[in-house]
Amino acid sequence: MPVARGGAPLSTLIEPIARDLERLDARAHDQAHRAGRPAVVSFTVAAEPVDPLAVFDGAAIVAGERALWLAPDEPMALVALGAAAVLTVEEGGERGQAGEGSGRGRGPEGHSGGGPRVPVSRSDPLRPSAGPPVGHGRGDEPAGPLAAVAGALESAWRSLCAGSLVDAPHGVWGTGPVLVGGFAFDPAVPPDAAWVGFPAARFVLPELLLTRGPQGTWLTFNRVVLPGTPGGRQGDAGWTFPEGVRLTVPPAGRGPAGEGGRRWLSLLALAARSAPGATAGGGPRRRAGSGGDGRRPAAVPVAAVARPDRRRWTEAVTAALEAIAAGALAKVVLARRLHVRAGTAFDPGTVLRRLRAEYPECFVFAVAGDGRGPGGRGVFLGASPERLVRLREARLETAALAGSTARGASAAEDEALARALLQSPKERQEHALVVRMLRETLAPVCRGLEIAPEPRLLRLRNVQHLHTPIHGVVDGVMLPQLVARLHPTPALGGWPRERALAFIRRWEGGSRGWYGGAVGWFDHRGDGEMAVAIRSGLLRGAEAWLFAGCGVVAGSDPEREWRETALKLQPLAAALGVEPDLGAEAGAGEAAHGG
Ligand SMILES: C=C(O[C@H]1C=CC=C(C(=O)O)[C@@H]1O)C(=O)O
């Protein structure tokens, strides 16, 4: 495998890269015209190390289109800058119509944002008495809510990559044509105004992708050429795949190639100077307890509104317990959100630095929306401990993560809490349902499925979870197909899946948007990694929406579950520097704010 430690200084790359981009652009134009369909151009070079977070920060000035991915298990970081192209699946069914009526319009770059819609599955309203009793998984659960969306996306990506010119080192994880983005939790639920710009699926092929990993630092330059579109045309150009997936090519992504390359290389050179020798994976790790930027975040006074409020939460958990007692459900994960308004705009870069410093075991991610919506381009970010799926050269990795307790103030208390978690029948059942679903879902497509016989502990700074790693081998499958199969696991939806989703739609009120969906990346071979987008929130200027949920099973108690969600809201609240009373917000003024 190639290793690019200490690759070329960025300043020396600018001219050769600009020349290569122009040469490849010319070839891609030929190819696109001959084939009558879009062509991807992608080439990768080794570069000197640069701090991914400094680059992510700097990108805000150059272009709003940016994303960050910091993986926990190896020093792997991706920063996606600009958009060579964007693949969008707008919502289908009722969600799409609601979107049109909720203020969606022409964005600043003149695109309608509409596009064809992919139908999504939507179940009947929950009827507790309908269907067989739960508890006997038959492995024939209907397709998950992302099946149509992920299927369409994968098929469009395959067809786009079929016309690609790729010059990337073989075997370097996260280089070459890589899409970065995410999926909504449930495309059947109409999105709230806050989620405008975050459709059912949105993935960006960055103009420039920075990859840092054990094999060094790499820069991948991407272009998409459409047949019959000369470079330099004003406004977005588009292409619609037969599956209903929209490909948008912004002017910057297809303009004179040298210009795009120079723009980003200057930014990287600046970032390299501002943070020399920074570690891979998001910059230097600071002492635990610091803000990650060397300071403890100062608490900002905020107006906080919880939704559902405490009374409605208790009603929802009680209804869930009744459905469980009636045999209609075995488990449902209920979530709540906290809407905070600060005096000044939140800075995503600072928040991410803090999350990385405090939660090194987590996937730290940030994905910008499409630029529409209130308060400018939203950024969805978080620090998730939960891998949905990773696929690398046919090897699949996933994990069951469910069952939670707090960390103790002393080592003895911590151990006592951990023991109680491992021995709690309720927590073990909550966890076992996730393991069972993953086994049943993967067994038909996976060889050599290995599932740890007993859960272990995954300890984060503020919370500890039950965790069961799962491995196997799958052939001929791309990552989106696996997302469609696995999402949502009973760690975010429930069991049986369709009934749990119907319960969530009916009781939660409001849309989860991308919370609990899947965020991450995948390449032209279909390899990549997605995290379950929990411990996350949406930032728009001085407003933020924070989300957290918890599994309800027989034996759950509304009050304890409320406190558990408070624990799960805490990491992002602290990183934002806000200190609402997470356990006690009463929801006053909810109607006035619209939460
Ligand atoms: C739904 C969330 O967490 C899930 C993941 C780990 C443990 C969970 C639990 O113990 O309830 C949840 O299933 C969340 O953090 O919003």
The ligand as an SDF file (V2000), in Angstrom:
LIG
                    3D

 16 16  0  0  0  0  0  0  0  0999 V2000
  -30.9970    7.4070   20.4010 C   0  0  0  0  0  0  0  0  0  0  0  0
  -29.8290    7.6980   20.9710 C   0  0  0  0  0  0  0  0  0  0  0  0
  -28.9890    6.7380   21.4650 O   0  0  0  0  0  0  0  0  0  0  0  0
  -29.1450    5.3740   21.0950 C   0  0  0  0  0  0  0  0  0  0  0  0
  -27.7800    4.8200   21.0640 C   0  0  0  0  0  0  0  0  0  0  0  0
  -27.1760    4.3060   22.1950 C   0  0  0  0  0  0  0  0  0  0  0  0
  -27.9410    4.0550   23.3350 C   0  0  0  0  0  0  0  0  0  0  0  0
  -29.2960    4.2410   23.3290 C   0  0  0  0  0  0  0  0  0  0  0  0
  -30.1150    3.9200   24.5450 C   0  0  0  0  0  0  0  0  0  0  0  0
  -29.5560    3.3890   25.5060 O   0  0  0  0  0  0  0  0  0  0  0  0
  -31.3000    4.2550   24.5650 O   0  0  0  0  0  0  0  0  0  0  0  0
  -30.0250    4.6600   22.1040 C   0  0  0  0  0  0  0  0  0  0  0  0
  -30.5980    3.5160   21.5390 O   0  0  0  0  0  0  0  0  0  0  0  0
  -29.3500    9.0840   21.1040 C   0  0  0  0  0  0  0  0  0  0  0  0
  -28.2430    9.2970   21.6050 O   0  0  0  0  0  0  0  0  0  0  0  0
  -30.0760   10.0170   20.6880 O   0  0  0  0  0  0  0  0  0  0  0  0
  1  2  2  0
  2  3  1  0
  2 14  1  0
  3  4  1  0
  4  5  1  0
  4 12  1  0
  5  6  2  0
  6  7  1  0
  7  8  2  0
  8  9  1  0
  8 12  1  0
  9 10  2  0
  9 11  1  0
 12 13  1  0
 14 15  2  0
 14 16  1  0
M  END
$$$$
